[in-house]
Amino acid sequence: MNPVIHSENRHTIVYDANRIPEPELCLFEPGYWDRKGAVTGHGTGRGSALFLDTPFGPAVLRSYLRGGWPARISRDRYCYSGIDRSRPVREFNILKDMAAIGLPVPVPLAALVDRGWFSYQGSMLMEQILGVKPLSEYLGIETENSVIWSDTGECIRQFHEAGVNHADLNAHNLLIDPNEGKVYLVDFDRCTMSKGSVVAGEPNLARLKRSLVKLWPADNRVSIVRCWKSLMDGYHG
């Protein structure tokens, strides 16, 4: 990866110059990709993600949007306190660092910070991981003995051992590739990475368990105990 920072007027783009030759603003505009017929799908959730077929491979374009009570103040603007502290640049950098050590994450392609006087808007382009489904689509009795759960626990342990503290570990952010038997973790907005320090994983795991309990099919709730045990067995190795 060859990360480069390009600033012009109020816009700053950090991008991988090995993949993207020109850091153009249009790369972050949904309408641009729609006009090219390059939109292949839409994501779910707050981030309004678009799946794209681009000259640099399958990609995801995500806008940074607020949720909860902060959205009542502004849906898409954040207080600006420096380019390195902006959400898009921080997420680009942590994805770059994690990909460099082989953690199963989407590779970042480019991030945009569009500044105002005291605030900014942001967007992120990253590689699309093909052939995966979120863990939330595997909830149910038919997967209670599946290796999916132990693989998921092992995946989470890799991140904690690398010093990564995920801010929102839930059943939507863990992506399963059943063909390759691989688990990916996504959505690293507000996450931190402390190299050389192992993360105490209990808060992350507790958040994930709350997510599973909330989403688990009502008629299969008893099987969550076995699935969670398999996940924790994988986590502890």
N, C-alpha and C positions, 0 to 999 in steps of 0.2 A: 504494500500500500504506500502511496505517495501523497500524504495529506497536504493540501495547499489552502491558504486563506486568501480570499479575494474580497476586497472592500471597495465599494463605489457608492458615493453619496450616502444614503441612509441604509444601504443594504450590505450585509456581510454574508458570504458563502464560504463554508469550509467544505472541501470536496477531495475525492481521491482522483488525482490527475492521471493515474494509470488507467482509469475507467472512463472518466468524463473529460474530454479535451477542452470544452468551453463551459465555464460556470454561468450559464444563462438563467435569467429569472424565469423564463417560460417553463423551465423544467419543474417548477414548483406550482404551476398553474393548472388546476384540473381541466379547465377549458381547452388548454393547448393540447393535452393528451386526448381529450374527447374529440376534438376536430381531426386529429390524426387517426382516429379509430383504434387507439391503442389501449383503451380501458377494457380490461378483461373481467373485472369484478369489483365488488364493493365489500369492505369489511364491516363488522358490527362494532358497536360500542361508541364511546365518546369521541375517539380520535378521527372519525370520518376518513378512514383509510381507503385508498384506491389501489387496485391491483393493475399493473401496467405491463405492456409488452414494449420494451424500450430498445434502442440500439445497443445499450450496454447490458442487456439481459432482462429477465423478469424482475420487476421491482415493485415496491410498495411506497406510495406517497401518503404521508400522514401529516395532518395539521395538528398543532398543539391547541387543545381546547380545554377550558376549565369545566369542572363539575361541581356539584354541591352549591353551598352558599356563595363562594367566590364568583360563580357564573352570573349571579344577580348583579354584580358590579360590572363585570366584563366577561364575555364568553371567550374571547380569543386574544386578550392583551394581558401582558405581564409587566411588572415593574422592571425597568432596566437598570442594572448595576454593574455593567461591564460585559464585554463579549464573552469572556471565558466563563462567566457565571450564568450565561443564558442557557435555557433548557436545551435548545437544539444542539449547541456546541458541546455542552457537557455530555449529552447522550451520544453524540457522534464520537467523542473521545473515549468514553467508556466502552462502547461497542468495538472501537478500533483496538483498544488494549485487550479486551477479552478475546476477540477473534485472533489476535496475534499469539495467544498462548493456547489456542485450540479449543476454547469453550464453545459449546453448541449454541451460537447466536447468529442472527442475521448480520451480514457484513454491511457497514454503513457506506453509502455512496456520496451523499451530499446533505448539508444542512443549511438552512436559510434563517437569518435573523433580519427582520425588517423593522428598523428602529423608528420611533417617533421622538417627541421631546423627552419624555420620561418613561416610556413604555416601548414594548416591541411585540410583534407577532412572529411566529416561527413555524417552520415546516421541516420535514425530514424525508429523504429518499434513502431506501435501503434495499438490499437484495430480498427478493421474495423466496421463501423456503417452500419448494414445491412438494406435493404429495403428502401433506400433513393435515391433521385435524386437531382441534383443541381437545385437551383432556376432558373438558365438559361434555363432549359428545360420546365419551366412553363410559359414562356413569350408568351402572345397572348390573344386575345379577350375572349377566353373561360374561362380564369381565372380572368377576371377583377372584378368579384363580389365574388371571393373565399375568404374564411377565411385564406387561405394561406398567403395573404398579411398582414393582421392584426397580424397573428401569427408571421410572420417574424419581424415586427416592435417590437412586445413585446419581442422577443428573443434578438434583438439588445439592447433594453433598459436594459435587465438583465445584459449584459456584461458591459455597461457603468456605471450602478449603482454599479457594483462590482469593478470599477476602471480599467477595461480592455480597452486598446486602440489598436485596430486592425490595423496593418500596411497596409493591402491590402483588405479592405472590398469590395467584388464584388459579382456578381451573381453566380460565380462558387464556392465560399467558403461558401455559405449558402446551407445546405442540408435539404431537405424536406422529412419527413416521412408522407405520406398522410393517412396511416392507423391509426397511433397513434396520428395524428394531432400535431406532434412535429417538431421543427426546430433546427438544429444543426449548429454550426459555427466551421470551420476548418482552418488549415494553419496559425499557430501562430508564424512562423518565423519572427523575428524582432519586435514582439509585446511586449507590456509592461503591467504590472499590478501594480497599486498603491493602496494597500489595504486601505480602509477608505476614498478614494477620488473618487468622481463621475467625470467621464470623460465628458467633453463638446463634445457632439456627432456630432456637425455640420460638421466638416471635414470628419469624417467617412461616414456620410450619404450622403454628397455631392459626395464622391468617388463612393459610391454604385449607386447613381442616374446616374452618368456618365456611369457606366458600363451597367446599364439597357438601357439607351438611345442608347448606341452603339450596343447592342445586340438585341434590340427589333425588331420584324419582321416589315418590311417597311409598309405592308398593314394593320397593326394593331396599328400603332404609336399613334393614337388618344386615345386608351384605356390606355396608360401608365399613363395618368393624374389620372384616377380613381384608378388604382392600387396603384400608389404612395400615393394618399390620404389615402387609406385603410392602407397602411404600416405606414404612419405617425400617423394615428389614433391609431393604435396598439402601436406605440412607445410612444405616450403621455398618453396612458392608458385611 
